[in-house]
Amino acid sequence: MKTQMFWALAVVCLLTLGGPSHAQQTEVGFSTAPQRPRPWNKVKEIAIGSAAPDWRLKTLEGETVALSELRGEVVVLDFWANWCGPCRKLEPLFDQLAREYQSKPVKFFTISVWPDQDFNPSAYLKERRMAPAFLIGDDPVAKDYGIWGLPTYFVIDPAGKVSYIHVLLSVDPEPLQKRLREAIEKALPKEQGDQPFFY
């Protein structure tokens, strides 16, 4: 009897802790706990196929980049923080993809959010050259994209719609690189004609 009660309680705990599933639109890594407290109470859900929230962010050089001005190109976003171990571990992977697709209509952006108070992005990037453009993010853009853990990757198709989301707090680089490459290839316009490929 005690054994049966133990297993029943174990199942209830697992179901309770499981929480809502993001499987349809998000690839979740080993940990589902946010790495930092959320700066808002409710996290926005972004659906695959929905219009990607627009943003206007600045580079370290003060140049403004707007998502709405990138129509016709695939946009790959890496929501990143200097204190995030997996973010740092995956920098070479994201850099490699950016170099691989530099001759195609694909733009890569690393968006820095929730930095440490003493984080100096200019000094950081002097030591580590990144192929993706580095943007200074803020709470509103993180909130608009429903960011709850880092790193989070978005692939946005040429029409400005979200085509892929990947949330990973612990990661093996090879499977992630494969998934991102597949998502980019799927979002790229077909070779015959210039029409985007929707799915």
N, C-alpha and C positions, 0 to 999 in steps of 0.2 A: 504493500500500500504506500509506504514512504517513497519507494522508488518511483511509483506511478505519479505521485504528487510532485516529486522533484522534476520529472520530465515535463509535466504539464506546466509548471512554473517557468521552466527554461524556455519552452515554446512561446509562452505569453511574453516573457522578457524580450525575446528575439523579435517578435512581431511589433512590440511597443517601441523598441529601439530602432527598428528599421526605418521608421519615418516615411515620408512621401517618396515615391520613386521618381527619378529623373531619367530613367533608362531610355525613353523615347527621344530625348533631345540632348542628353549629356552623357559623356563617358566619365564615370567616376572612378577615382583611384582607390588606394588602399584605405585611406582615412576619409571619413565624411564630416569631420569636425572642422569648423573654420579655424584658420591659423591665428586670426586676430578677431577681437570683438567687432561685430558689424556696427557701422556707424548709423544704422537705421533699424527700425523694428521689423519691418517686413521686406523680404527680398523679392524683387520683381522676377517673374518668370518670363523668359524670352523663348518664343516658340520658333521652331525651325520653319522657314518659309515666311516669317514675318519680316517687316521692314526693319532694318538695323537702325537703332537710335542714332540720330546725327550727332556729331561732335565737332567742335573747333578747338584744337589744342596747339600748343606751341612747342617747337623744337628748342634745344638748348641755345641755338643761335637767334631765337626770337621769331623765327618764321612760323606763320600760322598754317596749319593743315586742317582741312575740313573733309569729313567723310563724303558729304554731298558733292564735292568737287572731284571725286574719284570714280564716278559712274563709268561703266565700260571696262573697269579693271576688277580683278579679284583682289580683295583686301583681306589680309591675314593679321589678326590682332593677338598680341601676347600681353595679357594683363600681368604685371610683374612688380615685385618689390625687392629692394636691396637686402632686406632681412630674411627673405624667403629662400631657404636652402634648395628646394627643388627648382625654383626659378633660375638660380645661379647654375645649377647642374645642367639645365637644359639650354643654356645660352648657346653652346656650340652647335646644338641640333638646329635651333631656330636660325642661327647665323648661316649654317650650311644650306638650309632650304632657301634662304633669301638670295644667296649667291647662285644657287642652282637655277632659280627662276628669274634672274635679273634680266634676261633677254625676252621674257614673256610679260604679258599684261597682268602682272601680279605685284602688289605692293605689300611689304611687311612692316609692321609697326610694333615696337615694344612700348607699352604704355605704363609708365611708372605711377603706382598708386600707393597711398598710405606709407610714405617713406619715413624712416627714422628722422628725428629732428636734426641730427647732425650729418645726414646724408648729403654729400656733395656730388651731384651727378656729373659735373664737368671733370672732377678729379677721377671719378670712377671710370668714365669713358676714355680718359687719357691712358689708363692702364689697360683697358680692354676695348679693343676696337670692335664695334658691332656693325654688321652689314644692314640690319633693319634700322629704319629711322627711329630715333628715341624721342618719345613725346612725354611731356609733363602732364600727367593726368590729374584728376581731382575727384572729390567725393561724388559730385553729380554724375560724371560719366560712369563711375563704378556702380552707382545706384541704378542708372538707366540700363546697364547691362546685367543687373542682378548678380554682381560679383559677390560671392560668399567665401571663396577660398582661392588661393593662388598656387601655381599659375593657372589661369583660365585662357583658353584659346578660342577664337572665333574665326570662321571663314565666312566672308561675305561675298556673294556673287556679283557679277557686273551690273545687275539691276538694283543692287543695294539691299538684297534680302539675305537674311541669315541662312546659311546652308549647312553649317556644322558648328557644334560647341563641344569643347573638351575640357573637363575640369579634372586636374590631377594634383594631389598634394604630395604623393610619393610616386615615382615614375621610373620605368625602364625606358631609356630613350628610343630604342629600336622600334618597338610597337607604336609609340607615339609618332615617330617620324613617318612610318608607313601609313598611319591613319591620316595624318595631316596631308601627306602627299596625295593620297587617294581623294581626299576632300577637295584639294586644290584642283586636281585634274578634272574632277566631276563638275566643278564650278566654272572652269575655263570654257570659253566659247568653242564650239565645234570647229574643226579645221575647215570643213566645207561651209563657207558663209560666215557671217559674223554674229549669228544669233546665239545668245547664251543657252547653255544646256540646263534646263530645269528638271527637277525630279520631285 
